[in-house]
Amino acid sequence: MRQDLKLGCLIPAPTLAIQNGALPDPSDFSAFETALNSLDPSHVYIVDGLQRTNAIRQVVDAFETSEEEEEFRKRLLRVEVWPDISLKALTYRMILLNAGQKPMSLKHQLEVVSSALCDHLNQELAGEIEIYREKDTDRRSGPGQYRFALIASAFQAFVQKAPHIDLRNEVISELNQTDALESYGKSINSESTSDPTTAFVDYVRFLIEFDRRVCRIYPESRVDSHGDVLPSGITLFSRDTFQLGLAAAYSWCNEYKPAALAASKVRLLEILDEAMAATNDPLAIGRLEKIQTGFKRKDNVGEQTRSLIFAGFKEFFRSEGLTPFSEAWTQAA
C-alpha cells in the first residue's frame, strides 16, 4: 500500500467522527475547511481507515527530501466526516463498518471506541474519575482511578454480558458482534437512551460509588480472624478478573432483571455504609480468596476467577441483594 500511495493511487475514503466540534454548513467549503483545521485533535476519531492512515504517515516519514514530501502532501484525499456524532452512534457505525468484511475483532473495535468513551467518561464524571494509560498498576492510589486498558476490557465484558473477552471460538465471537450490532441498532432506530454505551456510563457511576466504600472498609491488606489475607480495595479494583466479572454481571442483570438490579445496588451500598466503622468483611472477600486457592492450576486460573466473580455478583444482584456474599461466592464456586 505504501508503494502505491507514493505513486498516487486512490484509496477508499477514511471515515472520521467529530465530537464536541461545531462545524459550519459544508456547502461553504472555505469556512468548513477552516473549522476542520481548528479542531482539537482529541475530538477527532478514526472510525474506519486506521491502517490507511498509518500507511500515509509512514510514507510521509520515509521521504528523503522536503520536495518529495511537499509534492505528496499536495495530493487530494477524499475523507468522509461525521460531525457531532453521538457516542452510541459512533459505536454502532464502527461495528457496522467492519461487520461485512474480514473485520478487526469486536475487542479491537471496542478498544478503538473506548478512546471516545473514556473522553466521555472524563466529561460526565469530571472530578470523580481518573483514567490513565500507563501500564503500571501501581498508579492506582485511590478510588475512581482506572487504567484505560481495564476500562476498555470492562466495556467489552459489559457489551457481551460475559466476563471472558478473549474468545477462541470464532462462531461465538461473530455472534457477539452481531448481538452488539443489534443492540446499538435498536437504540439508534428508537432514539432510546438505553443503549449499551449509555448503560455503561451509568455502570461506571455506580462503580465509583462502590469503589469508594470498599476502599474505606478495606484501606489496606490485612489478615482476618480466620487467617485469610484480605486485599485492599485499591488492589481489588485494579484486578481485571474482578472488574470484568462485575461489569458482566451488572450488564446481565441490567438486561434481564433491571428491577432486581436497582434494588440490589441500593442494598449493596447500604451494607457497605453500615460496615464503615467496622473491621468485619461485608463482601466476604476472605471466602472469595480462599475459594480461588482451590482452583486447579493446570486450568486457566484467570478464567476461573472471572467466572466465579461473575456468578457471585450475578447471584447477589438478581436476588435483590438478599443473598449474603458468603453464600453468593460459595454458590458460584
N, C-alpha and C positions, 0 to 999 in steps of 0.2 A: 504493500500500500504506500509506503514511504517513497519508493521509486516512482510510482505512478503519480503521486502528488507533486513531485518535483517536475514532472513533465506536464503538469496542468490538467490532470484527469478530473472528471466530475465525480462527486461522491454524494450519497443521499444526505439530505439536509439534517444536520444535528438539531435536536429539539431542546429548547431551553425553557425553563419555567422561572417566572419572576414573582417574588413575593415582596410585599411592602414597598412597591415601586409604582408611583403614579406616572403613567405614560400618556402622552397626547394621542390624538387620533392618528393612526398610521398613514392616512391619506396625506398628511403634512409630513412628508418623509424627512425633511431637514430638521424639523422640531423633534420628530420621533428619534432620529439618529442622535441628536444632541442629548436627549433624555437617556437613551441607552448608554451613551458614553459616560454619563454622570452617575450611573447606578453604582451602589455599593456592591462589589463582587460577592459579598457574603449573602446577598439576596438573590443571586442567580444560581440555578441548579441545572445540571446537565441531566435531563430525563432520558434521552436516547442519543447515543453518539459519543460515549466516553472514550472508546477505543479510537475512533476517528480523531477526536480532539487531541489525544495523546500522540497520535501519529503526526498530526500537524505540528505540534510542539517539538517533536523530535526532528522533523525536517528543518524547522527554523534553527534549532540548536546546532545542526550539522553543517550549515553553510559556512564556507571558509572566508567569504568576503561579504562586506556590507552591501555591495551592489547586488549580489545574488539574493540576499535576504530581502532587500528592498523591492526587487522585481517580483519576488514570490508574494510579498505582502500586498502588492497592488492588485492581485487577482481577486475576483469576486467570489464570495462563498455564500450560498443560499442557506439561511438559518430560519427555522420555524420558532416563533416566540409565543409563549402563553403568558400574557401579563396578568398580574394579580390573581393567580390561581390559588384556590383554597388547598389546604393540606390534604384533605381527603380526596379531592380531585387529582392532585399531584400523585398520590399513591396509586389511585385507580389507573391512571393513564400510564404510569411507569410499568405496572404489571401487564396492562393491556398491550402495550407496545411490544413486549417481549413474549407474549403468550403464543403467538402464531409462528415463531421461528425456533431454532435451537437456542433457547434463551439462557441468559445467566440464571443461576439458581434463584429460587424465591428468597433464600437467605441473603444472597448478594444484592438482589433488588431492594429488599427491605433495609439493608445496610446503607445503600445509597440514599433511600428516602429518609433514613434516620438522621442524616445531616440536617435536613429541613425540620424534622420532628424535634430534634434537640434544640434548634434555634427557637422553635415554637414553645417548647417547654420552658426555656430560659425567659421568654417574654411573659408567658402565662403565670409562671411561678417565680417571678423575679424576687430575689432576696430569700427564697425558700430552698432553692436547688442550685447545686453547682455540678456541672458536667465537665469532666476533664478528660483529655485524650491520652495522657501519659499511661504507659503500661504498668507503671509501678503502683501496685495495690497499696503501698504504704501511704500514698497520697491521701487516702480517706482518713480523716481525723475526727469526723463527727457526722451526725445525721444529715441527710439531704445531699450528701456528696457521693457521686456515682461515676464510674468510668463510662466513657462513650460506648466502648465495645459491649459493656454489660447492659446498657440501656438498649442498644441495637438488638442484642440477643433476646432480652426480655420482651421486646416488641414482637419479635418473630414468634416466641412461645405464646404470647398473648393472641396474636392473629391465628395461630394454629390450634389454640386451646390445648396444647400438648407441650410437655417440658423438653422433648427431645428434638433439637433443631438440625442436627447433622444426620440426615436420613440417607441410608444407602439404598433403600428401596425406591427406585425411580418412579414406580407407579404411584406410591404414596406421596412422593414429592410433587408429582404432577397434579394429583388430586388436591393437595394442599393449596397449590397455586390456583386451581380452578375455584376452590371454595373461597379463597381470599378475593379473587376477582368478582365472584358473585356477590359477596358481602359488600364490597365497595360499590359495585354497580347498582345494587338495590338502594344504597344510601344516596347515590348521586341522582338516580331517577326519581326518588321520592322526596328529594330535598330534605331528607332526615338528618338530624344532628347525631343520631345514634350509630355512626359508622365506627369501625374498629379504631381509627386514629383518635377520634374524639373520646371514645371509651377508654383508650389507653391513657390519655391525658388525665382523665378522672381517676384512673387507677394510680397513676404516679402521685396525684394529690393525696390519695389515701395512703400510699406507700410512705410518703414523707411523715405523715402523722404517726403511722405505725412505727417507723424507724426512730422517731424522736422518743417515743415512750420506751421502746426496747433499749435504747442507749442509756436511758435514765436508770432502768432497772438492772441492766447488765453493763455497768460502766467499764468493767474490766474482767479479764478472765479470772475464774475462781473455781474452787473445789467445793461441791455441795456436801450435805450431810451424809450422802451415800458414797462419797468418794469419787463422784463423777465430775469431770472437768467441764465447766460451762464456758463457752467462748464469750467474748464481749460482744455487745451489739454492733460495734464498729466492724468487727471481724465477720460476724454472722451475715450482715447485709452486703459484704464485699464478695461473698461466695456466689458464683454463678449457679451452683446447684440449688441454693436457697431462693435466689431471685427468679430463676426460670420456673421452678416448681410453684412458687407463689403466684407469679404472673399467669401461668397457665390455669391454675385452679380458680383464680379470681375470674378470668375470662370465661371459663366453662360455666361457672355459676351465674355470671352476668348474662349469659345467653339463655340458660335453661332454668335457672332458679333465681331470677332477679330479686324477688321479694325476700327470699331467704338470705341472699347476699346482703341486702340492705340492712336487715335485722342483725345479721352476724357481725357486720362491720361495727355497728354501734356497740354490740356486746363485747367485741374484742377490745375496743378502746376502753370500755368501762372496766374490764378485767385488769387491764394494764394500769389504769388510773388508780384502781383500788390497791394495787400492789406497789405503788410508787415508793412508799416508805418501808416496805417490807424487804426481807432478804430471801424470800422464797423464790420459786421457779415457776411462774404462772404459765409459761409456754411449754413447760416440761422439756426444756432443751436437754437436760441431763439424760432423760429417757431417749430422746431423739439421737443423741450422740452415742449412747450405749447400743441402740439398735444397729447403728451403722457399723459398729465394730464386729457385728456378726455376719456382715456381707462376705460372700466368698470372693477371695482376692483374685481368683482366676477369671472372674467375670468383670464387667465394666462397673467399677465402684461408683464412678460419677453418674452413670446412667441409673444405677440402683438408687442412689441418693436422691436424684431428681424425681424419680418415680415415687419414692417414699414421701417426700415433701409435698409433691403434687396431690397424692392421695390423702395425706393427712389434712392439708388445708381444705381440700375439696369436701372432706367429711365434716370439718368444722363449719364451713360456710353453708353447706346445704342443710345442716341441722339447726340453722339459725343461731349458731354459737352455743348450743346446748350440750354438745359433746366436749368434755374436757380434753385438753390437748394430750394428757397422759393416755387417754383411751384412743384418741384420734391417731396418734403415732403407732400404737400397738395394732389397731385395726388395719392400718395402712401397710404394715410390715409384711 
